[in-house]
């Protein structure tokens, strides 16, 4: 059985990424890379603060 919440979350996240890519002339992969790098930075910041 598929988790509908997870599917909806994925679709929403995908739509956000596609919108950012459309308005910034970045590729979808570039947007995902930027987002991934931001999450790594936040994780490192919180680990440092802990």
N, C-alpha and C positions, 0 to 999 in steps of 0.2 A: 504494500500500500504506500502511496506517495503522500508526503507531508505537504498539504496545501499551503500552509503558512510559509514553509521554506520556498516553495515554488513562487508564491506571490512576492516574497522578499527578493528572490533572484530577479524576477521580472522588473520590479521597481528599481533595483540597483542597476540592472542592465539599461533601463530607460534613462536613468540619470547619466550613466557613462556615455550613452549614445548622444544625449543632448549636449553634454559638455564637449564631446568630440565635434559635434556639428557647429557649435558656436565658437570654438577656439581653433578650428582648422588642424587639430591634432588627430592622429589616428586613434581608434578605440584602444589599441595596444598601448599607445603612449599614455593615454589617460589612465589605464589600469596600472601601468608602471608608476606613474606619479602617485596614484592612490596607495599603492603597495609601499612605496618609499615613505610616504607620510605616516602610514601605520607603523612602520619600523622605527621611525624617528620618535613617534609618540610612545611606543613601547620602551625604547631606550631611555627616554626622558623619565617615564614613570619608574623604571627600574633604578635609575640613578637617584631619584627622589626618595625611594623606599629605604 
